Amino acid sequence: MKDFATRTAALAAALLPAVAHTAAASDDRPARRPNILVMMTDDHTTQGVSAYGHRLMHTPNLDRIANEGIRLDRAYVANAISGPSRACILTGKYSHMNGFTDNSRTFDGSQQTFPKVLHDAGYQTAMIGKWHLNSEPQGFDSYSILVGQGEYYQPQFYENGDTIVEPGYVTDIITDKAIDFLDKRDKDRPFAMLYYHKAPHRNWMPAQRHLGLYSDSTFAEPANLLDDYSGRGSAARGQEMEIGRDMWPEWDLKLMTPEDLAKDYHLDKMADANKEDVSRANDWRASVMQYQAMYNRMTPEEKARWDAAYAPRIAEWQSVKHQSQDSITRWKYQQYMRDYSAVIRGVDENVGRMLQYLDSIGELDNTIIVYTSDQGFFLGEHGWFDKRFMYEECQRTPMMIRYPAAIPAGTTSDALAMNIDLAPTFIDMAGIEVPADIQGLSLKPVITSGGKTPDDWRTGVYYHYYEYPSWHSVKRHYGIRTSDYKLIHFYNDVDEWELYDMRRDPQEMHNVYDDPAYAAVREQMHEALRKLQQEVGDTDPDEREFEFFQGADKL
């Protein structure tokens, strides 16, 4: 694999003659169905996309998709965790219908998916990047998927039956593979490609060219970074995803010297005084050994640059760790944001490279391009990282669509959209009848009308999260989000309800479920939830029993 600068320069050098050639040939090309390119990242969020009006980081290439197409401002996921969200997108169905409720499941690849529907209609299909469904992809002419969560450096891929290791940085490599598929495709048939990145998933390891990129940057803190969770229930207080308390110093913050990284930790004795000490020792060893494993995937030259980039942080930590807990949280937040932003820079560059490539072969404007994430993510809001909750930062996901033949440029929409809507949208836009069992709604009438909400559009989105007890200890819950309110029920080992007025309290700081002033709203929301559960077929959510495999690869 070439390095990023070589790849980009080669593509730029080829751009002008390729565009001239395709433009000259375009008049003779028969009209055909649009190509479909789904760009998805893992754990990206609207707060990390400048097109959504946030100033945390600049994403010019992602913004281009929105500026030249439509930005959906109320796009939500059905289940805010990686594998289940991917299954929802593939099938156009909720988790309880497609069977993939949590990351320990195995996706039933024999069921209907939108790539299969498109393939049967003549599309060439490919799956490149992060799959994370614990099964072999079906319905694709070609696939090259990361093994498990994937690694940032020298990643392993399962490629059409073989496991291989590719040298380089994962975001660049996935783009290389996607472009390679497009180079070799049958030019007389439309393509549908899932171009799925690992980034910016934990533990946020930047490319070599981006090491230290934001070391001198100070990121604005969210107003509720030091949230004390007062006025909410046990779920908010009992989670294990706080930046100050639950981020692992070694794995998440890279606070290990080269000397420490060279040690053998397999034989270290764990604390055994009590259960709490054992748990703490287990967390420490997991943090150390996982970081060590990722670090050791680098070449000696990469390690040297990495060590130099993180040495100032490690030195600074020696004084910070003795400060107050609030000061530690604030410091960790800055390190988190520096790494997260650097990883996003790699994503944005590669999205730009893909757009440039499509332009060079004359397919940019004939391709429906979607950018989204498997869900949103907390960037310090409520003091958290990760996702899982039905709260806005992770239930909401970025969703931008470019297709100049049908989508007016620079439009936005407040229509309540969902990730299960993507499957019927692609099928519909390809001119194929949408299968009746798909639960999502085609977004075609929204995106082709300048963002207008149809009169018969949904008035609420349904959510159900199942993965508890498990990583980050977010309790099982389900609920409904309308334009103005959100109702959540936490269940299983608790029975607690939360109601939020999203107009007055968009940060979801004040649960008004027991507020007499909201009694009528509470009743209306309960009725809306009951009707929506009937509609989607999740009529007995509290009684479902799910067993979780705690050893599953969920980090």
N, C-alpha and C positions, 0 to 999 in steps of 0.2 A: 504493500500500500504506500502511495506517495504521501509526503507530509502535506499539511493543510495549505501552506503558501504555494507549493508546487501545483497542487490540484486547482487552486483558485486562479493562478496565473495561466495555466493551460486552458482552462475554460474561458477566461476572458480573451485570450488570443484567438480562440476559435469562434468567438461570438459573432463578430460582424459578418464574415463570409457565410457562416451558417444561416444567419437571419436572412441575408440577401438571397441565398439559394432557396430557402423555404418560402420566402415571400413570392419569389418568381414562380414557384411550383404550385402555390396555393390555389390559383385560379382553376387548375386542372384537377384538383383533388375532389373526389365526390364527397358530398355532405355525409357525415356519419354521427353516431351518438357521441356525446362528450366523454372524455376520459374522466376518471375519478381518482383523486389523490387525497388520502386522509393522513394529515400530519398530526401525530399525537405525541405529547410528552407525558412524563410520569411525575405528578405532584407539582405541576405548574399551577398558576392561580391568577385571577384577574389583577390582583395587586402587583403582580410581576410583569404586566404587559402595559407598556406606556400608551397604547391605543385606547385603553380603558380609563385614561385620565390620571393614572398614578405616576408619581415622580420617583419611585424607589429605584427604577432601572430603566434604561433606554433600549427599546427593542424595535429598531427601524424596519427590519425585514418582516417581522410579524405585523407591525403596524401597516405595512404596505398591503397586506391581505385585507385588512379592515378598510383602509382608505380606498382601495380599488374594488371593494365589495361591500359586504354588510357585517356589522358587529352586532351580535345578539347579546343584549345586556341582562337578560334574565334566562340564562341557560343553566339548567340544574341536572344533577346526576340522581339516579335512583338508589345508589348505594355507594358511598364515598370511600371506596377502597379499590385497589388496583385490579385484581383479577375479576371480581364481580362487575366492576364498571366496564371492563373490556368485553365481558360476556353480554352485558346489556347492549353495548354498541353493535356487536356482531349479530345478535338475534333480533334486536328491536323489541325485546321483552324484559320485564322485571325479573329480579333475581329469583323470586319464588316460582317463576314459570320456566326460566332456562336452567334452573337447578344449581347454578354456581353462586351460592350465597356467601361464601367466605374463601379465603386464599388457600385453605387446605383441601378444597374440592378438586375434582378432576373434571374439566369441561367435557361434556358429551358432544364430541365433534360430529356425531351422526345427525344431529338436529339441523334444522334449516338455519342458514345464515345469509346475510346479504351478499357476501362474496360468491356463495354457491348459486344464488339466484342470478347474479350478473354473469357468472361463468356459463351457466346453462343458456344464457341469452347471447353468448358469443364473445364476452369480454375475456381478455387475458388477465389473470389475477396473480397478485404477488403479496406476500407478507414478509416485510423486512424489519428487523429490530426486536423490540421487546414484546413477547407473546404473553408469558406469565399466566398460562392457563393449565399447566401441568398435563398437557396432552399434545399430540402431534397435530399441527394444522391440517385441516381438510378444506377442500374447495379452492385450492390455490395451484396454479401451474408451477409456481416456484416459491420457495420460502427459505429464509435464512434468519433464524431466530436466536436471541440470546439464551444461554442456559440459565434457567432460574431468573434471579433478579439481574444478572449480568454484572460485569466488572467494568470499571472506567478505563483501565489500562490493560492492553493485551487481552481483550475479552474473548471468551469462548462463544462459538456459535454452533447451533445444530442446523445443518444446512442440507436439506434434501436427503436426510438419512445418515449424514456423517457429522461427527463433532470435530471442529477445527478451532485453532487459536489464531487470531489475527493480530499482527503487531500494530501498535498505534493507539489512538484515543477513540473511545467508543462512538461519540457523536459524529466524528469525521468518517469512521468506518461504515456506520449505518448509511450515511449519505452516499459513500462510494458504492456500496452494494445496491442501493436503490437506483442510482444512475446507471450502474452496470446492467441491471435488469432492463431499464428503459432503452439502453443502447442495443440490446440483443433481442428486443421484442419483435413480434410480427407487426410491421408498420401499417399493415392494412386492416388491423383490428383495434378497437379501443381497449385501453387498459384500465384496470382498477387496482390500485396499489395502496396497501396499508404501510405507511412509513412511520414507524413507531420508535421514538427515542427512549433510552433509559433515563437520561437527564430530565429534570434535576432531582432525581430520587436521592434519598439519604445514601451516602454520607457526603455528597456534594464535593467531589474531587475535580477541580478545574483542569483544563488542558494545560500542557506545559507553557504554551504561548500566553496563557492568562494568569499564570502564577503571580501573585502580588498585585494584580491589576487594580484592586480596590483597597489596598492596604492603608492608604491615606484617606479613604472616604469615611464619612460619618453619615449613617443612615438615620432618617427620622424615625423616632420610636412611635409605635402606635399608642394612642391615648390610654389604652387598657393593658399595656405591657405588664404592669404590676397588679393586675386584677386579683382581688381576694375572694371572688366567687360568692360574695354575700348576696342574698336575695335569690339564689338559685339552689337547685337540689343537689343530691349526693353525687350525681353523675359528673357535674362540673368539678366538684371537689375531689372526687376519687380517681380521676384520670391519672395517667403516668406519662404525660407529654409536655411537661413544663420545661422551658428553656433553662431556667435557673437550677432546677432540681433533677431533671431526668435526662438531659443531654449527656451523653457519655464523653468525658474529656478526651479520651484517646480516639475513639472511632469518629465522633461527630466533629470535634474541635481540633483534631490533629496535634494534640499536646504530648507528643513523644519524641524524644531526642533520637538521633541515629543510633546512639549507643544502646538505648533502651529497646529500640526496634530490632536490634541484632540479637537480643537474648532469646532463650528458649523458655517459654512459659508453660509448656505442657506438664512439667513436673512440679510447678509451684504448689505449695500446700495451701488449700483453702481454709478459711476460718471455719471453725466448727463449734464455737461457743454457744450459739443459738441460731434459730431459723433466720432471723434478720441478718446476722453476720454472714451466714452461708449465702443468702440471696444477694447481699452486697458483693461478696467475693465472686459469685457467679457472673454478676453484671460486669464487674471489673475485668475478669478474664475474657469474657465475650468481647468487651470493648477493645481490649489490647490485642487479642488474637485475630479479630476480624480486620482491624486496621493494619496489623502486621502482614496479614495475607494479601491485602490490597496493595500495600507499599511494596511488597516483594515481587509484584507483577511488573514493576518498573525496571527499566534498564539501569545500569550504574550511572549513566549520564543523566537520566531522568531523576533518579534519586538525589543526585548532587544538586540539581536545580530546585527540587522539592525541599530539600533540607535547608537550603539557603533562604527560600521564600518563607518558611515557617519558623525559622530560628527566632526572629524578633517576637513573634506571638508567644512562643514557649517561654522566652525570657520574661516577657511582661506578665505572664500568668503567675510567676513566682511571687509577685507582690500583690496582684489582684486577688488571689485566692484567700488572702487574709482579711479582705475587706468585708463590708456588710453584705447580706444576701441580696439586697436590692442592687448594690453596685456590681456584684457578680453577675446577676441576671442581665443587667444593662451591658456589661462587657461581653458576655457570651452572645447576646443578641447581635452585637456588631460583628463578631467573628462569623456567626451563622450567616448573616446577610452578605458579608464579603464573599464567602465561598458560594453561596446560592447564586448571587448575582454573576459571579465569574462563570459558573456552569451555564447559566442562561445566556451569557454572551456567546458561548460555543453553539448553543442551539440556534440563536438568532443568525449567526454567521452561516450556519449550514442550511437554514431555511432560505437565506439569500442565495446561497450557491445552488440550491435546487430550483428556485425561481429563475435564476439566470440560465441554468441548463435548459429548462423547459422553453424559455424564450429562444435559446440558440437553435433548438430543433423545430421551432414553429408550433409548439403545442401548448404554450402558456395560456392563450386565450380560449383554447378548445378543451381546457381541463377544469373541472369543478374542483377547487382546492379548498379543503377544510382544515383549519387549525383548531385543535382543542387539546384538552388534557383529560386524563382518566378521572380527575376530580380537581377541586381546588386544594388549597393548602394554607395552613396558618403561618404567617410570617410575623410572629410575635403577638398577634391579637390574642387577648386573654392570657398572655404569657406563654403561648403554646407554639410548638411546631407539630407536624404531622396533620392528620385529617380525621375521618371517621364520623365526627359529629354532624348532625343536621344543621349546625350553625352555618351562617351565610358564607363565611370564608372558604369552606370546603364543600358545602352542598352546591354552591354556585361554581361554574367552570367557565373558562374562556371558550368562546365559540365564534369563529369568524369564517366567512365563506366568500370566495372570489370566483366569479364566472361571468365575465362581462357580457356574454351573449344573452343573459337572462336576469342578471342581478345588477341593479343600478349602483354605481360607485358611490362610496361615502355615505351609505345609509346605515341606520341603526334601527333596532326593534326592541320594544318592551314586551313582546309576546312571551308568554311562559313556555319556554322550550325545554326539551330534555335530551339526554344522550340517547335514549331509546328512539328518538325521532330521526336519528341519522340514517338508520337502515332503510326505513320507508322513503326517506328523502332521496337517497341515491337511486333506489329502484324506480321511483316516480320520475326523477329527472332523466333517467335512461329510457323512459318511454315504455316501461314494463309495468304490468299490473301488480300492485302491491298485494302480497298474500294476506288473506283475511285474518290469519291468526297473529299477525304482527300487532303489538300493542301500542307502539309509538305512532305519532302523527307525521305525515309528510310536511316538511317545512316549506315546500314549494310555494304555496299561496302567500306565505309570509315574506320569503326572501325575494320573490319576483315582483312584489307589489310595492317595493320601497319600504318594507318593514311594517306594513299595516297588519293589525291583528284581525283575523276574520271574525265575523259575528258569532260563528258557532265554535270558536276556539275554546280550549280548556280554560277553566278558571282556577285550577289548583294543580300542583304537582305533588306526587306521592313519593315518599322516601321510606326505606326500611334497611336498617343496619343490623347485622347478625353476629359479628365476630367478637363474642365475649363468652367466657373469660379468655383473654388472649393479649397480644401485644398492646401496650398503652392503656389497657384497662378501661376502654370506653364501653359503657353499658349498652346492651341491646335497646334499640328504640325504633319507632316509626312515627310518621306524622304527615302533615299536609302544610304546604306553603302556598298561600294565595298572594295576590298583588299587595295586600295590606297587612296580612297577619301570618303567623306561623304557630302551629299547635304540634307539640311533641309529647309522645308517651314513652318514658323509660320503663322497661319491664324486665322480667326474668327474676332477678333477685331483689328488685324494688318495684314499686308501683307509684310512679311520680309523673305528674303532668307539668308542662311548661307552655306558656302562651306569651307571644311577643307581638307588640305593636311595631311593625317594621317601618311605619312612617315616622313615628316619634322616637323609636329606639332601634335604629338600624344596626347598632353594635350588639344588640341582644344582651343588655346588661341587667334588665329588670323584668323578671318573670311576673306577669300580671294575671296569672291564672286564677288566683284567689282574690283579686281586686274586685269589689262589688261593682265598680264602675264598668267592668268588662264582662259582667254576667251575661248579657245578651250576646255579645261577641263570642264568648266561650261556648254558649249553646249552639250558635250558628256554625262555629268551626267544628264542633263535635259531629253535627249532622252532615257537614260537608265531608268530613273524614270518613264517616260511615258509608256515605254514598260512593265515595271514590274507592274505598276498599272493595265494595261490592263490584264496582266497575272493573277493577283490575284483578279481581279474583283472590285477594288476600284477606279473606273474611274472618279468619281466626288466628290473627298474628301472635297473640299472647301464648297460645297453646302449642305452637310448633316447638318441637324439641330438636336441637342441633348439637351434635358433638363436634368438638374442635380438636384438631391435632396440634398440640402446642409446639411441636418441633418443626412445623412448617416454616419455609423460608419466607418470612414476612418483613424482615427488617428493611 
